[in-house]
Amino acid sequence: MSIALSAASADTQTESVFHQIIQAIGQKNPLQKKMIAGVMANADPLFHARVASFSENFGRLLQAHAIPVEKVADCYTKLCKDMLLEQIKFRKTGRYSSTSFAEVAQRVYHSESEMEAMVYGLAISQFLWRNHYGLFDFFIDTIARLEASKPVRSYLEIGPGHGLHLVESLRCLKSAHFDVVDISAISLALSQKVVQQFAPGHAVSFHQKDVCEFSGASAYDLVVINEVLEHLEDPLAMMRTIAGLIGDEGHVFLTTCANAPSVDHIFLYDSVEAMQAQIADAGLTIVAEKILPVEDKFPREQWKELKVEVNYAALCKKTPTAPQGATRV
């Protein structure tokens, strides 16, 4: 069965790279072939327009670096296989298999081949996995609303990964200065490749540094940290650092997950409430949030007990400090 793209507004050429990738995935994995066919058949015109744009830019990146589409399909297939194995372990133990950043760095972050596989695999999952796309859509909508309300002048992204959120921010936030921080040189180089092909001509300051040691703008209008917190041993410390990087009117956009085993996930949030509580403990107040369970057949009150995997996004502001001597009611 052929997996067809049906965006009326996009021509075959711009869709061809993505089409070739999902065809290659389908040939390697019949279960993924069936899932992808369902995704593409039920997608709306906006999804197809975004796929067409991604396909055109991603095609240029692959061509510029002589990367065959089969390699990208292999990266995605490896990502799916690795996650399935981690899910099996998690169901048996109730714990993530990785326990320290040093361990994950040795297994993943210091390996160019492992990082490349993960980044390219996740770039494809951004469109093929319902929850990943749902959070991506929420991010695009959120930054557009922020920009319409008050133009963002200073932007910091921590751990940009595949760079697609950064690219959307570059396109949307017309007057912002952009800083990007990542502790991994390999990851940072991959993000730079994406920006060069997807958003040429945009100025971005890339910094290979621990964000706790980074000194950029005195107070950022927007700090973005997507799919990073679960990779840390102490995400609360990171969130407190971020809370100190925004001004009184600044925002933090973050995504993370609960009960979501992966080879490089360390910190286990066991519920949506655990994520929300940590945000509050960091001195941040949730302005808007998106909660997407992977399995939506269970009522929310059972998610923690059943260890339902949940993808989570939140737009936050700094929690106002009560004046000295004042009593909170």
C-alpha positions in Angstrom: 0.0 0.0 0.0 1.4 3.4 -0.9 1.5 6.2 1.7 0.2 9.2 -0.2 0.5 12.9 0.6 -2.5 14.9 -0.4 -1.8 18.6 0.2 -3.5 20.5 -2.6 -1.5 23.6 -2.1 1.9 21.9 -2.4 3.5 20.4 -5.4 5.0 17.0 -5.7 8.6 18.2 -5.8 8.4 19.9 -2.4 6.7 16.9 -0.8 9.0 14.3 -2.5 11.7 14.1 0.2 9.3 13.6 3.1 7.3 11.2 0.9 10.5 9.2 0.1 11.4 9.0 3.8 8.0 7.7 4.9 8.0 5.2 2.0 11.4 4.0 3.1 10.2 3.7 6.7 7.1 1.7 5.6 9.3 -0.7 3.7 11.4 -1.4 6.8 8.5 -1.5 9.4 5.0 -2.6 8.4 3.5 -1.4 11.7 4.9 2.1 11.1 3.6 1.9 7.6 0.1 1.4 8.8 0.4 4.1 11.5 1.8 6.7 9.0 -0.9 6.0 6.5 -3.5 6.8 9.1 -1.7 10.0 10.1 -1.4 11.3 6.5 -5.0 10.3 5.6 -6.5 12.2 8.6 -4.2 15.3 8.6 -5.6 18.8 7.9 -4.4 21.2 5.2 -2.2 23.1 7.7 -0.4 19.9 8.6 0.3 19.2 4.9 1.5 22.8 4.3 3.9 22.4 7.2 5.1 19.0 5.9 5.7 20.6 2.5 7.7 23.4 3.9 9.7 21.0 6.1 10.3 18.7 3.1 11.6 21.4 0.9 14.1 22.7 3.5 15.1 19.3 4.8 15.7 18.1 1.3 18.2 21.0 0.9 19.9 20.0 4.1 20.2 16.4 3.0 21.6 17.4 -0.3 24.1 19.8 1.1 25.5 17.2 3.4 25.1 14.2 1.1 22.7 12.4 3.4 20.5 9.8 1.7 16.8 9.5 2.6 17.4 5.9 3.5 19.7 7.0 6.4 17.0 9.3 7.8 14.5 6.4 7.6 17.0 4.3 9.5 17.4 7.0 12.1 13.6 7.1 12.6 13.4 3.3 12.7 16.2 3.1 15.3 14.4 5.7 17.4 11.2 3.7 17.4 13.1 0.4 18.2 15.1 2.0 21.0 12.0 3.5 22.6 10.1 0.3 22.4 12.9 -1.5 24.2 13.0 1.2 26.9 9.2 0.9 27.3 9.5 -2.8 27.9 12.1 -2.2 30.6 10.1 0.5 32.2 7.0 -1.6 32.4 9.0 -4.3 34.3 10.9 -2.0 36.6 9.0 1.3 36.9 12.3 3.1 36.4 14.2 4.7 33.6 17.3 2.7 32.6 19.6 5.7 32.7 20.4 7.3 36.1 23.1 9.9 35.5 24.0 12.6 33.0 27.5 11.2 32.7 26.1 7.8 31.7 23.9 9.2 29.0 26.7 11.5 27.8 28.9 8.5 27.3 26.2 6.5 25.6 24.6 9.2 23.4 25.8 12.8 23.6 29.5 12.1 22.9 28.7 9.9 19.9 28.2 11.7 16.7 26.4 8.8 15.1 24.0 8.3 18.1 23.2 12.1 18.2 22.7 12.3 14.5 20.3 9.3 14.6 18.4 10.8 17.5 18.1 14.3 16.0 17.0 13.2 12.5 14.7 10.5 13.9 13.0 13.1 16.2 12.7 15.6 13.3 10.5 13.1 11.5 8.6 12.1 14.6 7.7 15.8 15.0 5.2 15.2 12.2 4.4 11.5 12.5 3.7 11.2 16.2 0.4 12.8 17.2 1.7 14.1 20.6 4.9 15.5 19.1 3.0 17.4 16.4 0.4 18.5 19.0 3.1 20.2 21.1 4.8 21.6 18.0 1.4 23.2 16.9 0.9 24.6 20.4 4.4 26.1 20.4 3.8 27.8 17.0 0.5 29.2 18.1 1.9 30.4 21.5 4.9 32.3 20.1 2.6 33.9 17.5 0.2 35.1 20.2 3.2 36.4 22.3 4.6 38.3 19.3 1.2 39.8 18.5 0.7 40.9 22.1 4.2 42.5 22.5 7.1 41.9 20.2 9.8 39.6 21.7 13.1 41.5 21.8 15.4 38.8 23.4 15.1 35.1 23.0 17.1 32.2 24.5 16.7 28.6 23.6 18.3 25.8 25.6 19.2 22.5 23.9 17.5 23.1 20.5 18.0 19.5 19.3 16.6 19.2 15.8 16.2 23.0 15.6 12.6 23.1 14.2 11.3 25.1 17.2 14.2 27.6 16.7 13.4 27.9 13.0 9.7 28.7 13.8 10.8 31.3 16.3 13.2 32.9 13.7 10.4 33.1 11.3 7.9 34.5 13.7 9.8 36.8 16.1 10.9 39.6 13.7 12.8 41.9 16.1 14.4 39.5 18.5 18.0 38.8 19.3 18.6 35.1 19.4 20.9 33.2 21.8 21.1 29.4 21.7 22.9 27.4 24.4 23.8 23.7 24.3 26.3 21.8 26.4 26.9 19.3 23.5 29.1 20.5 20.6 27.7 17.7 18.4 24.1 18.8 19.1 24.9 22.4 18.6 26.5 21.7 15.2 23.4 19.8 14.0 21.2 22.7 15.1 23.4 25.1 13.1 23.0 23.0 10.0 19.3 23.1 10.3 19.2 26.9 10.8 21.5 27.4 7.8 19.1 25.5 5.5 15.7 26.3 7.0 16.2 30.0 7.9 19.2 31.4 6.0 20.2 34.9 6.7 19.0 35.0 10.3 21.5 35.9 12.9 21.8 33.5 15.8 24.4 33.5 18.5 25.3 29.8 19.3 27.0 29.1 22.6 28.5 25.7 23.7 28.0 26.1 27.4 26.1 25.0 30.4 23.3 27.4 30.8 24.0 27.8 34.5 27.4 29.3 33.5 25.9 31.4 30.6 25.6 35.2 30.8 23.5 36.6 28.0 20.9 39.3 28.1 20.1 40.7 31.5 16.5 39.6 31.3 15.1 37.6 28.3 11.6 38.2 27.0 11.3 34.5 26.1 13.3 31.4 27.2 12.5 28.1 25.4 13.5 24.7 26.7 11.9 21.8 24.8 12.4 18.2 25.8 15.4 18.9 28.0 14.2 18.7 31.6 13.7 14.9 31.6 17.3 14.5 30.4 18.7 16.1 33.7 19.4 14.8 37.1 18.0 17.9 38.7 15.5 19.7 36.5 14.2 21.8 39.3 17.6 23.5 39.5 17.5 24.2 35.8 14.0 25.7 36.1 15.1 27.9 38.9 18.0 29.1 36.8 15.6 29.8 33.9 13.2 31.7 36.2 16.2 34.0 36.9 16.8 34.6 33.2 13.5 36.2 32.4 12.2 39.7 33.3 9.0 40.4 35.2 7.1 40.4 31.9 9.1 37.6 30.3 7.9 34.1 29.6 9.3 30.5 29.6 8.0 28.0 27.2 8.9 24.4 28.2 8.0 20.9 27.2 8.7 17.7 29.1 7.0 14.3 29.7 5.8 11.8 32.3 6.3 8.1 32.2 8.2 8.4 28.9 11.2 6.0 28.9 14.0 6.7 26.4 17.6 5.8 26.3 18.6 9.3 27.4 15.8 10.2 29.8 17.0 10.4 33.5 14.4 12.2 35.6 11.1 10.4 35.9 8.0 12.6 36.3 5.3 10.2 37.4 2.4 12.5 36.7 1.2 15.8 35.2 0.8 17.0 38.8 4.5 16.3 39.5 5.5 18.5 36.5 3.1 21.3 37.5 4.4 21.2 41.1 8.0 21.5 40.0 7.2 24.5 37.9 5.6 26.2 40.9 8.6 25.3 43.1 10.8 27.0 40.6 9.0 30.3 41.1 7.0 30.1 37.8 3.3 30.4 37.2 1.6 28.5 34.4 -0.2 30.8 32.0 -1.2 28.1 29.4 -0.6 24.4 29.1 -1.1 21.5 26.8 -1.5 18.0 28.2 -1.4 15.1 25.7 -1.6 11.5 27.0 -0.3 8.9 24.6 -3.3 6.7 25.5 -6.5 8.7 25.8 -8.7 5.8 26.8 -8.1 6.2 30.5 -9.5 8.9 32.8 -6.9 11.4 34.1 -7.3 10.2 37.7 -5.9 6.8 36.6 -2.9 8.1 34.7 -0.5 8.0 37.6 -1.4 4.6 38.8 -1.4 3.1 35.3 1.9 5.0 34.4 0.3 6.5 31.3 2.8 8.3 29.1 2.0 12.0 28.9 3.6 14.8 26.8 3.3 18.2 28.4 3.9 21.8 27.4 3.5 25.0 29.4 3.9 28.7 28.9 5.0 30.3 32.2 5.7 33.6 33.8 7.7 34.5 36.9 5.6 34.2 40.0 5.2 37.6 41.7 7.0 37.9 45.0 4.8 39.0 47.9 6.0 42.4 49.4 8.0 42.0 52.6 5.7 41.8 55.5 2.6 41.0 53.3 0.5 38.0 54.0 -0.6 35.7 51.1 -4.3 34.7 51.2 
